[in-house]
Amino acid sequence: MNQKEKFIKEDGADKVDEAYFRSLVGCLMYLTSTRPDILFSVSLLSRFMHCASELHLKAAKRVIRYIKGTVHYGVKYCKVKDFKLFGYSDSDWAGSSDDMKSTSGYCFSIGSSVFSWCSKKQEVVAQSTA
């Protein structure tokens, strides 16, 4: 999913069957347990469960096409001699056009194996980067 693409609740596009969209996003949520590469996209799509439009459905189908092309991706745990813990985090600045809230994410790995990851919308509007 293009991270510069902005989704809003009332985008003017035709509404879609919410039950179908919820089912589709629910299946994608299940896949995030082994596919951290789709977490940001699925987190973003899940914000529109109650007001899904054609644009949101198109984006969800794009994620599915990505998964189909990268079926061999996943989380693999290997025995390593070098046992190092790595942590990464990132966030955007007022990424949601509807309420100006930011999205934050993190992942932790031991060696080259990711074991914990999350991406979610912040509950409050960030006032500063400091």
FIDODO-778878 format. One record per residue (C-alpha): residue number from 1; x, y, z. Coordinates in Angstrom, 3 decimals, decimal comma. Layout:
REM residues N
<node i="NUM" px="X" py="Y" pz="Z"/>
...
This chain:
REM residues 130
<node i="1" px="0,000" py="0,000" pz="0,000"/>
<node i="2" px="1,271" py="3,445" pz="-0,856"/>
<node i="3" px="2,001" py="5,141" pz="2,477"/>
<node i="4" px="1,422" py="8,571" pz="0,950"/>
<node i="5" px="-2,124" py="7,590" pz="-0,018"/>
<node i="6" px="-4,583" py="9,251" pz="2,352"/>
<node i="7" px="-7,876" py="7,588" pz="3,213"/>
<node i="8" px="-10,762" py="9,487" pz="4,749"/>
<node i="9" px="-14,131" py="8,335" pz="6,031"/>
<node i="10" px="-16,249" py="10,372" pz="3,638"/>
<node i="11" px="-14,282" py="10,084" pz="0,394"/>
<node i="12" px="-17,264" py="10,443" pz="-1,945"/>
<node i="13" px="-16,844" py="6,963" pz="-3,441"/>
<node i="14" px="-19,673" py="4,427" pz="-3,557"/>
<node i="15" px="-20,252" py="2,462" pz="-0,362"/>
<node i="16" px="-19,641" py="-1,293" pz="-0,365"/>
<node i="17" px="-21,169" py="-4,191" pz="1,537"/>
<node i="18" px="-19,802" py="-3,676" pz="5,054"/>
<node i="19" px="-20,124" py="-7,357" pz="5,984"/>
<node i="20" px="-17,954" py="-8,343" pz="3,013"/>
<node i="21" px="-15,359" py="-5,668" pz="3,795"/>
<node i="22" px="-15,253" py="-6,639" pz="7,482"/>
<node i="23" px="-14,791" py="-10,280" pz="6,564"/>
<node i="24" px="-11,978" py="-9,420" pz="4,165"/>
<node i="25" px="-10,159" py="-7,214" pz="6,689"/>
<node i="26" px="-10,721" py="-9,828" pz="9,408"/>
<node i="27" px="-8,969" py="-12,436" pz="7,265"/>
<node i="28" px="-6,111" py="-10,005" pz="6,700"/>
<node i="29" px="-5,900" py="-9,379" pz="10,464"/>
<node i="30" px="-5,500" py="-13,111" pz="11,003"/>
<node i="31" px="-2,591" py="-13,148" pz="8,549"/>
<node i="32" px="-0,738" py="-10,394" pz="10,426"/>
<node i="33" px="0,229" py="-12,961" pz="13,075"/>
<node i="34" px="2,780" py="-14,366" pz="10,613"/>
<node i="35" px="3,105" py="-11,477" pz="8,156"/>
<node i="36" px="4,366" py="-8,294" pz="9,864"/>
<node i="37" px="4,924" py="-6,748" pz="6,420"/>
<node i="38" px="1,171" py="-6,201" pz="5,961"/>
<node i="39" px="0,472" py="-4,884" pz="9,462"/>
<node i="40" px="0,488" py="-1,171" pz="8,596"/>
<node i="41" px="-1,883" py="-1,634" pz="5,656"/>
<node i="42" px="-4,298" py="-3,832" pz="7,594"/>
<node i="43" px="-4,246" py="-1,463" pz="10,565"/>
<node i="44" px="-5,124" py="1,416" pz="8,258"/>
<node i="45" px="-7,920" py="-0,499" pz="6,507"/>
<node i="46" px="-9,452" py="-1,593" pz="9,818"/>
<node i="47" px="-10,256" py="2,041" pz="10,632"/>
<node i="48" px="-12,960" py="2,029" pz="7,956"/>
<node i="49" px="-14,969" py="-1,047" pz="8,978"/>
<node i="50" px="-18,136" py="1,003" pz="9,529"/>
<node i="51" px="-17,822" py="3,301" pz="6,487"/>
<node i="52" px="-16,090" py="1,260" pz="3,788"/>
<node i="53" px="-16,115" py="2,596" pz="0,241"/>
<node i="54" px="-14,940" py="1,359" pz="-3,146"/>
<node i="55" px="-11,543" py="2,986" pz="-2,530"/>
<node i="56" px="-11,075" py="1,082" pz="0,726"/>
<node i="57" px="-12,133" py="-2,201" pz="-0,896"/>
<node i="58" px="-9,742" py="-1,575" pz="-3,784"/>
<node i="59" px="-6,892" py="-1,048" pz="-1,293"/>
<node i="60" px="-7,802" py="-4,267" pz="0,563"/>
<node i="61" px="-7,750" py="-6,212" pz="-2,700"/>
<node i="62" px="-4,352" py="-4,687" pz="-3,473"/>
<node i="63" px="-3,055" py="-6,102" pz="-0,163"/>
<node i="64" px="-4,433" py="-9,521" pz="-1,133"/>
<node i="65" px="-2,653" py="-9,330" pz="-4,506"/>
<node i="66" px="0,555" py="-8,444" pz="-2,655"/>
<node i="67" px="0,123" py="-11,488" pz="-0,399"/>
<node i="68" px="-0,498" py="-13,714" pz="-3,416"/>
<node i="69" px="2,785" py="-12,523" pz="-4,944"/>
<node i="70" px="4,733" py="-13,003" pz="-1,709"/>
<node i="71" px="3,328" py="-16,287" pz="-0,411"/>
<node i="72" px="6,814" py="-17,448" pz="0,565"/>
<node i="73" px="7,239" py="-14,521" pz="3,018"/>
<node i="74" px="6,723" py="-15,097" pz="6,706"/>
<node i="75" px="8,442" py="-15,299" pz="10,057"/>
<node i="76" px="11,224" py="-17,853" pz="10,360"/>
<node i="77" px="13,011" py="-18,692" pz="13,601"/>
<node i="78" px="16,505" py="-20,110" pz="13,240"/>
<node i="79" px="19,100" py="-21,210" pz="15,733"/>
<node i="80" px="21,694" py="-18,447" pz="16,006"/>
<node i="81" px="25,006" py="-18,122" pz="17,808"/>
<node i="82" px="24,831" py="-14,338" pz="17,943"/>
<node i="83" px="21,930" py="-13,646" pz="20,295"/>
<node i="84" px="21,268" py="-9,893" pz="19,876"/>
<node i="85" px="18,047" py="-8,075" pz="20,596"/>
<node i="86" px="17,012" py="-5,336" pz="18,156"/>
<node i="87" px="14,125" py="-2,915" pz="18,437"/>
<node i="88" px="12,753" py="-0,475" pz="15,889"/>
<node i="89" px="9,958" py="2,067" pz="16,079"/>
<node i="90" px="8,487" py="4,719" pz="13,833"/>
<node i="91" px="5,490" py="7,003" pz="13,612"/>
<node i="92" px="3,961" py="9,473" pz="11,238"/>
<node i="93" px="2,835" py="13,003" pz="12,002"/>
<node i="94" px="-0,946" py="13,530" pz="11,865"/>
<node i="95" px="-1,347" py="10,744" pz="9,314"/>
<node i="96" px="-5,121" py="10,494" pz="9,706"/>
<node i="97" px="-6,824" py="13,228" pz="7,711"/>
<node i="98" px="-10,064" py="12,751" pz="9,647"/>
<node i="99" px="-8,821" py="13,535" pz="13,166"/>
<node i="100" px="-5,108" py="14,409" pz="12,717"/>
<node i="101" px="-3,975" py="11,513" pz="14,926"/>
<node i="102" px="-0,682" py="9,758" pz="14,244"/>
<node i="103" px="0,114" py="6,100" pz="13,635"/>
<node i="104" px="2,913" py="4,438" pz="15,592"/>
<node i="105" px="4,566" py="1,093" pz="15,105"/>
<node i="106" px="7,339" py="-1,048" pz="16,500"/>
<node i="107" px="9,030" py="-4,392" pz="16,005"/>
<node i="108" px="11,508" py="-6,399" pz="18,064"/>
<node i="109" px="13,766" py="-9,143" pz="16,810"/>
<node i="110" px="16,337" py="-11,558" pz="18,118"/>
<node i="111" px="18,987" py="-11,900" pz="15,455"/>
<node i="112" px="17,083" py="-11,859" pz="12,186"/>
<node i="113" px="13,827" py="-13,278" pz="13,597"/>
<node i="114" px="11,022" py="-10,864" pz="14,442"/>
<node i="115" px="9,041" py="-11,930" pz="17,500"/>
<node i="116" px="6,904" py="-8,896" pz="18,391"/>
<node i="117" px="5,342" py="-6,168" pz="16,253"/>
<node i="118" px="2,503" py="-3,674" pz="16,393"/>
<node i="119" px="1,039" py="-0,791" pz="14,410"/>
<node i="120" px="-1,788" py="1,329" pz="15,769"/>
<node i="121" px="-3,350" py="4,746" pz="15,734"/>
<node i="122" px="-2,438" py="6,917" pz="18,711"/>
<node i="123" px="-5,284" py="7,748" pz="21,075"/>
<node i="124" px="-4,378" py="11,427" pz="21,426"/>
<node i="125" px="-3,248" py="14,066" pz="18,952"/>
<node i="126" px="0,528" py="14,482" pz="19,153"/>
<node i="127" px="1,512" py="18,069" pz="19,917"/>
<node i="128" px="5,264" py="17,692" pz="19,429"/>
<node i="129" px="7,906" py="15,274" pz="18,174"/>
<node i="130" px="10,064" py="15,834" pz="21,262"/>
